[in-house]
Amino acid sequence: MAADTTTQSNAHSTLWKMIRDIRFGMLTHRTATGSLHAHPLTTQNQHLDESSELYFFISRQGELYERLLTDGEVNVAYADPGQDRYVSLSGQARFVDDPARKQALWSAMAQAWFPGGADDPNLALLAVRIRHAEYWDVHESKMVQLFKMAKAAVTGEQPRNLGEHQEVSMP
């Protein structure tokens, strides 16, 4: 059991390290017609909690709120091209009616969107429980990456060892 706890802790730590400095995630959901639609949202967490949940503030008015009430299967994608880090998280979205949690996550940035503060009746707290994550973290410098890609183009072989790619299943 300790190994499972350690593995989960390492997965949390790695995922949070990858996304903590990326303020915006693109949350993708299905529309009423079945097509996919993405919205940029600000991640409110200061850390990834033990439930493997990310938190976002959204408006109770509009398509996103209505669609997530009907279908909570979502994907949240984070990209930091400057650091060559990319993360794709899939999970289940739900709304949390917890005034204390809203207050704890509240920020000056949220105030710009919800002038009524953490008690704004239009404010909904969206929690996304991560079920699966996949990330790409390139450690090589841009010059080394270009060299490996040029070599691959000449030799016809795929570039190798450009960084770390992992899939993580969350409990």
C-alpha positions in Angstrom: 0.0 0.0 0.0 2.9 2.4 0.7 4.1 2.0 -2.8 0.7 3.1 -4.2 0.7 6.1 -1.9 4.2 7.0 -3.0 3.3 6.6 -6.6 0.2 8.8 -6.2 2.3 11.4 -4.4 4.9 11.4 -7.1 2.2 11.7 -9.8 0.7 14.7 -8.0 4.1 16.3 -7.5 5.1 15.9 -11.1 1.8 17.1 -12.5 1.7 20.1 -10.3 5.4 21.0 -11.1 4.4 20.9 -14.8 1.3 23.2 -14.5 1.8 25.4 -11.4 3.3 28.3 -13.3 0.8 28.1 -16.2 -2.0 30.3 -15.1 -4.5 29.3 -17.9 -5.7 26.0 -18.9 -7.9 25.3 -22.0 -10.9 23.3 -20.7 -12.6 21.4 -23.5 -16.1 20.0 -23.3 -18.8 18.6 -25.6 -21.5 20.9 -26.9 -25.1 20.0 -27.2 -24.4 18.9 -30.8 -21.5 16.7 -29.8 -18.7 18.9 -31.1 -15.8 19.9 -28.9 -15.4 23.5 -27.6 -12.6 24.9 -25.5 -12.5 27.8 -23.0 -9.5 29.4 -21.4 -9.8 29.3 -17.6 -7.6 30.4 -14.7 -6.5 27.6 -12.4 -7.3 28.7 -8.9 -5.3 26.1 -7.0 -2.1 26.9 -5.1 -1.3 23.1 -5.1 -2.8 19.9 -6.4 -4.9 18.5 -3.5 -5.2 14.9 -2.4 -8.4 14.4 -4.4 -6.5 15.2 -7.6 -8.8 18.1 -8.3 -8.2 21.4 -10.1 -10.5 24.4 -9.4 -11.8 27.1 -11.6 -14.2 30.0 -11.2 -16.8 30.3 -14.0 -20.1 32.2 -14.5 -23.4 30.5 -13.8 -24.7 32.2 -16.9 -23.7 30.8 -20.2 -23.1 27.7 -22.3 -20.2 26.3 -20.3 -22.1 26.1 -17.0 -25.1 24.6 -18.7 -23.1 22.0 -20.6 -21.1 20.9 -17.7 -24.3 20.3 -15.7 -25.3 17.9 -18.5 -22.0 16.3 -19.4 -19.0 16.7 -17.0 -16.4 14.8 -19.1 -13.7 17.3 -19.8 -10.1 17.8 -20.9 -7.8 20.5 -19.6 -4.7 21.2 -21.6 -1.7 23.3 -20.4 1.1 24.5 -22.6 4.4 26.3 -21.7 6.2 26.4 -25.1 9.0 28.5 -23.5 9.9 25.5 -21.2 8.8 22.9 -23.7 6.2 21.5 -21.3 2.8 20.2 -22.3 0.1 18.6 -20.2 -3.3 17.0 -21.1 -5.6 16.1 -18.2 -8.9 14.3 -18.6 -11.5 14.0 -15.9 -14.9 14.6 -14.5 -16.1 18.2 -13.8 -18.6 19.0 -11.0 -19.7 22.1 -9.2 -18.8 22.7 -5.6 -21.1 24.7 -3.4 -18.6 25.5 -0.6 -18.4 29.2 0.4 -15.3 28.6 2.5 -13.4 27.0 -0.4 -14.5 29.8 -2.7 -13.1 32.3 -0.2 -9.9 30.3 0.2 -9.3 30.3 -3.6 -10.4 33.9 -4.1 -7.9 36.3 -5.8 -7.6 39.8 -7.2 -7.8 38.3 -10.7 -11.1 36.7 -9.9 -12.4 40.0 -8.6 -12.1 41.5 -12.1 -14.6 38.9 -13.4 -16.8 38.6 -10.4 -17.2 42.1 -8.8 -19.5 40.7 -6.1 -16.6 38.8 -4.6 -16.5 35.2 -3.5 -20.2 35.6 -2.5 -21.2 36.7 -6.0 -24.4 34.8 -6.9 -23.1 34.4 -10.5 -19.9 32.7 -9.3 -19.7 28.9 -9.7 -16.7 26.9 -8.4 -15.9 24.2 -10.9 -13.8 21.2 -9.7 -12.2 18.9 -12.2 -11.2 15.5 -10.7 -8.2 14.3 -12.8 -8.6 10.7 -13.9 -5.8 10.5 -16.5 -2.9 12.8 -17.3 -0.4 12.8 -20.1 2.6 15.1 -20.2 5.6 15.9 -22.4 8.6 17.6 -20.9 11.5 18.3 -23.3 14.8 18.7 -21.5 17.0 19.3 -24.5 18.0 22.8 -25.6 16.5 24.2 -28.7 19.7 23.7 -30.6 20.0 20.0 -29.6 16.3 19.5 -30.6 16.9 21.1 -34.0 20.0 19.0 -34.5 18.1 15.8 -33.6 15.2 16.7 -35.9 17.5 17.6 -38.8 19.4 14.3 -38.3 16.0 12.4 -38.3 15.0 14.2 -41.5 18.2 13.1 -43.2 18.3 9.5 -41.9 14.5 8.9 -42.0 14.5 7.8 -38.4 12.4 9.5 -35.7 14.2 11.8 -33.3 15.0 10.0 -30.0 15.4 11.1 -26.5 13.9 14.6 -26.9 12.5 14.5 -23.4 10.1 12.8 -21.1 6.6 11.5 -22.1 4.5 9.9 -19.4 0.9 8.8 -18.9 -0.5 8.9 -15.3 -3.7 7.3 -14.1 -5.1 9.0 -11.1 -7.1 7.1 -8.5 
